[in-house]
């Protein structure tokens, strides 16, 4: 019997592809605290899927749609 387990995290490289940056940039974002992560060990970092989805929602910058009178 094969049990399928849904992974709840991304590697930094997987997260980089999702947000459209290179792996180096994603690692810099993790190091600087700009990207949510869980540090498993000194060399292993994962990005929780739920945290990445929320980060994307929170990072959206909507243009100011107010019309200025001239």
N, C-alpha and C positions, 0 to 999 in steps of 0.2 A: 504494500500500500504506500503510495507516494503522497506526502503531505506538502501542500503548497503554503509557503509562508510569504506574506506580503511585507516587503521591506519598508520600514518607516523612515529611512534616512537615505540621503544621497552622499556620494563622495564629493569632495570639493571640485573635482573635474566634472562630474555630472551636473552639479549646481552651476558651474561656470557656463556650461553649454545652455542650460535652461535660461539663465539671465543674459546670455549673449556677450560674455567676456571671455578672455583667455584664462587658462588655469592659473597663470602667474598672478594676474590681477585678482582672481578670486582668493588665492592664498593670502595676498596682501590685505584684502578686505577682511578676511578671517583674523589675521594677525592684529589689525588695527581695531577690531571690534565692530566693524561696519556690517558684517554678515553674521547672523546667528549661527552658532555651532556648538557641538559637544566635543570636548577633547577627551578621547578615549585613553590616549597615552601621549608621550612626548612626540611621537611621530604619526599618530592616527587621529584624524579629525573627521567628524561626520556632520552633515547638515540635516536637521530634522525636516521632513517634508512639510509638516504643518507650519513650522517656523519660517521656512522659505516662502511658502504661500502667503503668510501674514506679512512678511517683510515686503513682498512685492506689492501688496495692497497698500501698506503704509507708505511706501516709497513713491507712489504716484503723485505727481505734481500737476494739478489741473491749471490751465491758463486762467487768468483773471478775466472774466467775461463782463465786467462792468463797463458800461459805455461812458466815456468821459465827455462832458459837454465842452464845446469850444466856443 
